[in-house]
């Protein structure tokens, strides 16, 4: 199962998780124009290899394995996927 970025990321603007992702599956990054338009980063569920490197790197505590995602943030599974559908 892929990892998911959830609500604690909103406004965090750190995005350190993207730098450690071995498959370049976290966007937008601060170098991208879309970074200014989004309120958080997103993990691409189609390419996430479930390595978990992003979990420890996230200072906001916003990254979860999908099976560990708290109930109140289940909507972020779809929100992450929808970001990549718009791209």
N, CA and C atoms as an extended XYZ file, in Angstrom:
261
Properties=species:S:1:pos:R:3:atomname:S:1:resname:S:1:resid:I:1 pbc="F F F"
N         0.844       -1.194        0.000 N   UNK     1
C         0.000        0.000        0.000 CA  UNK     1
C         0.879        1.244        0.000 C   UNK     1
N         0.461        2.279       -0.697 N   UNK     2
C         1.258        3.506       -0.738 CA  UNK     2
C         1.138        4.294        0.563 C   UNK     2
N         2.016        5.238        0.692 N   UNK     3
C         1.942        6.175        1.802 CA  UNK     3
C         1.043        7.334        1.394 C   UNK     3
N         0.580        8.072        2.394 N   UNK     4
C        -0.370        9.164        2.174 CA  UNK     4
C         0.090       10.373        2.979 C   UNK     4
N        -0.001       11.543        2.381 N   UNK     5
C         0.249       12.785        3.107 CA  UNK     5
C        -1.104       13.315        3.537 C   UNK     5
N        -1.217       13.669        4.817 N   UNK     6
C        -2.495       14.072        5.386 CA  UNK     6
C        -2.458       15.519        5.909 C   UNK     6
N        -3.492       15.889        6.598 N   UNK     7
C        -3.750       17.263        7.034 CA  UNK     7
C        -2.595       17.996        7.724 C   UNK     7
N        -1.779       17.341        8.548 N   UNK     8
C        -0.698       18.113        9.185 CA  UNK     8
C         0.257       18.780        8.206 C   UNK     8
N         0.250       18.367        6.953 N   UNK     9
C         1.113       18.983        5.937 CA  UNK     9
C         0.603       20.355        5.518 C   UNK     9
N        -0.673       20.597        5.669 N   UNK    10
C        -1.244       21.858        5.187 CA  UNK    10
C        -0.542       23.032        5.858 C   UNK    10
N         0.038       23.866        5.026 N   UNK    11
C         0.734       25.052        5.496 CA  UNK    11
C         2.140       24.798        5.998 C   UNK    11
N         2.572       23.549        6.069 N   UNK    12
C         3.908       23.239        6.599 CA  UNK    12
C         5.005       23.754        5.677 C   UNK    12
N         4.803       23.649        4.378 N   UNK    13
C         5.724       24.156        3.367 CA  UNK    13
C         7.168       23.712        3.552 C   UNK    13
N         7.377       22.580        4.154 N   UNK    14
C         8.720       22.044        4.344 CA  UNK    14
C         9.109       21.196        3.144 C   UNK    14
N         8.325       20.192        2.866 N   UNK    15
C         8.497       19.301        1.714 CA  UNK    15
C         9.837       18.579        1.709 C   UNK    15
N        10.446       18.391        2.875 N   UNK    16
C        11.702       17.648        2.975 CA  UNK    16
C        11.503       16.202        2.546 C   UNK    16
N        10.273       15.711        2.664 N   UNK    17
C         9.969       14.334        2.285 CA  UNK    17
C        10.266       14.090        0.809 C   UNK    17
N        10.058       15.086       -0.027 N   UNK    18
C        10.276       14.928       -1.467 CA  UNK    18
C        11.740       14.663       -1.788 C   UNK    18
N        12.626       15.244       -1.023 N   UNK    19
C        14.059       15.091       -1.289 CA  UNK    19
C        14.548       13.665       -1.060 C   UNK    19
N        13.882       12.918       -0.194 N   UNK    20
C        14.336       11.556        0.104 CA  UNK    20
C        13.575       10.487       -0.680 C   UNK    20
N        12.567       10.871       -1.431 N   UNK    21
C        11.766        9.905       -2.179 CA  UNK    21
C        12.588        9.347       -3.349 C   UNK    21
N        12.855        8.029       -3.345 N   UNK    22
C        13.697        7.456       -4.401 CA  UNK    22
C        13.016        7.350       -5.760 C   UNK    22
N        11.705        7.563       -5.823 N   UNK    23
C        11.002        7.450       -7.103 CA  UNK    23
C        10.418        8.791       -7.556 C   UNK    23
N        10.834        9.882       -6.921 N   UNK    24
C        10.356       11.224       -7.283 CA  UNK    24
C         8.825       11.258       -7.291 C   UNK    24
N         8.227       10.729       -6.234 N   UNK    25
C         6.772       10.592       -6.189 CA  UNK    25
C         6.063       11.567       -5.280 C   UNK    25
N         6.745       12.623       -4.821 N   UNK    26
C         6.115       13.616       -3.946 CA  UNK    26
C         6.228       14.982       -4.600 C   UNK    26
N         5.078       15.606       -4.795 N   UNK    27
C         5.022       16.911       -5.467 CA  UNK    27
C         3.864       17.721       -4.903 C   UNK    27
N         3.805       18.989       -5.130 N   UNK    28
C         4.837       19.809       -5.748 CA  UNK    28
C         5.970       20.088       -4.770 C   UNK    28
N         7.130       20.308       -5.312 N   UNK    29
C         8.296       20.660       -4.510 CA  UNK    29
C         8.476       22.182       -4.573 C   UNK    29
N         9.259       22.744       -3.666 N   UNK    30
C         9.463       24.207       -3.686 CA  UNK    30
C        10.012       24.740       -5.003 C   UNK    30
N        10.654       23.890       -5.787 N   UNK    31
C        11.208       24.319       -7.076 CA  UNK    31
C        10.153       24.398       -8.174 C   UNK    31
N         8.979       23.850       -7.926 N   UNK    32
C         7.929       23.813       -8.938 CA  UNK    32
C         6.962       24.991       -8.783 C   UNK    32
N         6.482       25.481       -9.899 N   UNK    33
C         5.521       26.579       -9.897 CA  UNK    33
C         4.258       26.224       -9.114 C   UNK    33
N         3.829       24.989       -9.190 N   UNK    34
C         2.610       24.533       -8.514 CA  UNK    34
C         2.713       24.608       -6.994 C   UNK    34
N         3.924       24.692       -6.461 N   UNK    35
C         4.119       24.739       -5.013 CA  UNK    35
C         3.398       25.944       -4.402 C   UNK    35
N         3.414       27.059       -5.103 N   UNK    36
C         2.746       28.272       -4.612 CA  UNK    36
C         1.224       28.162       -4.681 C   UNK    36
N         0.719       27.275       -5.516 N   UNK    37
C        -0.724       27.136       -5.705 CA  UNK    37
C        -1.358       26.106       -4.787 C   UNK    37
N        -0.568       25.212       -4.237 N   UNK    38
C        -1.077       24.135       -3.384 CA  UNK    38
C        -0.828       24.445       -1.922 C   UNK    38
N        -1.661       23.887       -1.056 N   UNK    39
C        -1.465       24.118        0.373 CA  UNK    39
C        -0.722       22.967        1.051 C   UNK    39
N        -0.356       21.934        0.273 N   UNK    40
C         0.357       20.793        0.824 CA  UNK    40
C         1.043       20.023       -0.304 C   UNK    40
N         1.836       19.022        0.074 N   UNK    41
C         2.461       18.119       -0.887 CA  UNK    41
C         1.618       16.858       -0.978 C   UNK    41
N         1.832       16.090       -2.038 N   UNK    42
C         1.049       14.882       -2.280 CA  UNK    42
C         1.962       13.741       -2.718 C   UNK    42
N         1.616       12.529       -2.317 N   UNK    43
C         2.344       11.336       -2.751 CA  UNK    43
C         1.564       10.687       -3.890 C   UNK    43
N         2.279       10.356       -4.948 N   UNK    44
C         1.663        9.684       -6.086 CA  UNK    44
C         1.479        8.200       -5.751 C   UNK    44
N         0.244        7.749       -5.565 N   UNK    45
C         0.027        6.355       -5.180 CA  UNK    45
C         0.419        5.359       -6.271 C   UNK    45
N         0.502        5.822       -7.504 N   UNK    46
C         0.856        4.928       -8.613 CA  UNK    46
C         2.340        4.587       -8.632 C   UNK    46
N         3.165        5.431       -8.026 N   UNK    47
C         4.600        5.138       -8.069 CA  UNK    47
C         5.218        4.915       -6.696 C   UNK    47
N         4.475        5.138       -5.628 N   UNK    48
C         5.005        4.921       -4.276 CA  UNK    48
C         5.408        3.463       -4.112 C   UNK    48
N         6.642        3.239       -3.663 N   UNK    49
C         7.140        1.876       -3.471 CA  UNK    49
C         7.084        1.455       -2.007 C   UNK    49
N         6.445        2.266       -1.177 N   UNK    50
C         6.218        1.921        0.227 CA  UNK    50
C         7.526        1.772        1.008 C   UNK    50
N         8.516        2.585        0.667 N   UNK    51
C         9.810        2.487        1.338 CA  UNK    51
C         9.777        3.107        2.730 C   UNK    51
N         8.914        4.111        2.923 N   UNK    52
C         8.772        4.742        4.224 CA  UNK    52
C         9.795        5.812        4.554 C   UNK    52
N        10.693        6.125        3.652 N   UNK    53
C        11.703        7.148        3.931 CA  UNK    53
C        11.073        8.504        4.233 C   UNK    53
N         9.965        8.790        3.599 N   UNK    54
C         9.292       10.079        3.774 CA  UNK    54
C         8.702       10.244        5.173 C   UNK    54
N         8.347        9.156        5.816 N   UNK    55
C         7.722        9.222        7.141 CA  UNK    55
C         8.657        9.883        8.140 C   UNK    55
N         9.884        9.413        8.213 N   UNK    56
C        10.845        9.960        9.172 CA  UNK    56
C        11.296       11.368        8.812 C   UNK    56
N        11.272       11.704        7.545 N   UNK    57
C        11.750       13.010        7.092 CA  UNK    57
C        10.736       14.128        7.336 C   UNK    57
N         9.465       13.778        7.472 N   UNK    58
C         8.409       14.775        7.609 CA  UNK    58
C         8.363       15.348        9.021 C   UNK    58
N         8.754       16.605        9.156 N   UNK    59
C         8.764       17.256       10.471 CA  UNK    59
C         7.356       17.554       10.972 C   UNK    59
N         6.378       17.574       10.083 N   UNK    60
C         4.996       17.853       10.471 CA  UNK    60
C         4.246       16.603       10.925 C   UNK    60
N         4.834       15.445       10.730 N   UNK    61
C         4.156       14.200       11.091 CA  UNK    61
C         2.933       13.937       10.228 C   UNK    61
N         3.043       14.286        8.953 N   UNK    62
C         1.898       14.220        8.048 CA  UNK    62
C         1.881       13.008        7.134 C   UNK    62
N         2.921       12.185        7.153 N   UNK    63
C         3.013       11.059        6.230 CA  UNK    63
C         2.725        9.752        6.971 C   UNK    63
N         1.823        8.975        6.390 N   UNK    64
C         1.398        7.725        7.003 CA  UNK    64
C         1.361        6.613        5.963 C   UNK    64
N         1.664        5.388        6.396 N   UNK    65
C         1.337        4.241        5.564 CA  UNK    65
C        -0.179        4.224        5.488 C   UNK    65
N        -0.736        3.913        4.339 N   UNK    66
C        -2.192        3.992        4.172 CA  UNK    66
C        -2.937        3.208        5.246 C   UNK    66
N        -2.419        2.053        5.628 N   UNK    67
C        -3.105        1.249        6.633 CA  UNK    67
C        -3.021        1.855        8.043 C   UNK    67
N        -2.123        2.814        8.249 N   UNK    68
C        -1.979        3.474        9.546 CA  UNK    68
C        -2.591        4.871        9.587 C   UNK    68
N        -3.185        5.288        8.492 N   UNK    69
C        -3.772        6.627        8.404 CA  UNK    69
C        -4.940        6.751        9.381 C   UNK    69
N        -4.921        7.764       10.265 N   UNK    70
C        -6.026        7.945       11.202 CA  UNK    70
C        -7.364        8.110       10.477 C   UNK    70
N        -8.396        7.615       11.073 N   UNK    71
C        -9.740        7.630       10.486 CA  UNK    71
C       -10.159        9.023       10.014 C   UNK    71
N        -9.868       10.045       10.808 N   UNK    72
C       -10.315       11.399       10.457 CA  UNK    72
C        -9.635       11.947        9.203 C   UNK    72
N        -8.584       11.302        8.739 N   UNK    73
C        -7.872       11.768        7.552 CA  UNK    73
C        -7.981       10.800        6.377 C   UNK    73
N        -8.917        9.897        6.390 N   UNK    74
C        -9.085        8.931        5.302 CA  UNK    74
C        -9.337        9.615        3.960 C   UNK    74
N        -9.942       10.787        3.965 N   UNK    75
C       -10.211       11.492        2.707 CA  UNK    75
C        -8.924       11.892        1.979 C   UNK    75
N        -7.803       11.890        2.680 N   UNK    76
C        -6.539       12.269        2.059 CA  UNK    76
C        -6.004       11.188        1.118 C   UNK    76
N        -6.485        9.978        1.237 N   UNK    77
C        -6.112        8.934        0.272 CA  UNK    77
C        -6.563        9.397       -1.115 C   UNK    77
N        -7.808        9.804       -1.214 N   UNK    78
C        -8.358       10.282       -2.481 CA  UNK    78
C        -7.737       11.617       -2.877 C   UNK    78
N        -7.523       12.488       -1.921 N   UNK    79
C        -6.964       13.811       -2.231 CA  UNK    79
C        -5.571       13.680       -2.850 C   UNK    79
N        -4.743       12.769       -2.330 N   UNK    80
C        -3.418       12.556       -2.920 CA  UNK    80
C        -3.546       12.032       -4.341 C   UNK    80
N        -4.398       11.054       -4.558 N   UNK    81
C        -4.585       10.472       -5.895 CA  UNK    81
C        -5.126       11.511       -6.874 C   UNK    81
N        -6.083       12.311       -6.437 N   UNK    82
C        -6.691       13.307       -7.325 CA  UNK    82
C        -5.693       14.359       -7.774 C   UNK    82
N        -4.727       14.698       -6.950 N   UNK    83
C        -3.716       15.670       -7.361 CA  UNK    83
C        -3.001       15.168       -8.625 C   UNK    83
N        -2.662       13.902       -8.662 N   UNK    84
C        -1.941       13.349       -9.814 CA  UNK    84
C        -2.844       13.123      -11.014 C   UNK    84
N        -4.119       12.980      -10.800 N   UNK    85
C        -5.060       12.873      -11.916 CA  UNK    85
C        -5.199       14.214      -12.631 C   UNK    85
N        -5.003       15.309      -11.909 N   UNK    86
C        -5.109       16.658      -12.494 CA  UNK    86
C        -3.861       17.033      -13.281 C   UNK    86
N        -2.778       16.357      -13.044 N   UNK    87
C        -1.489       16.726      -13.669 CA  UNK    87
C        -1.407       16.287      -15.108 C   UNK    87
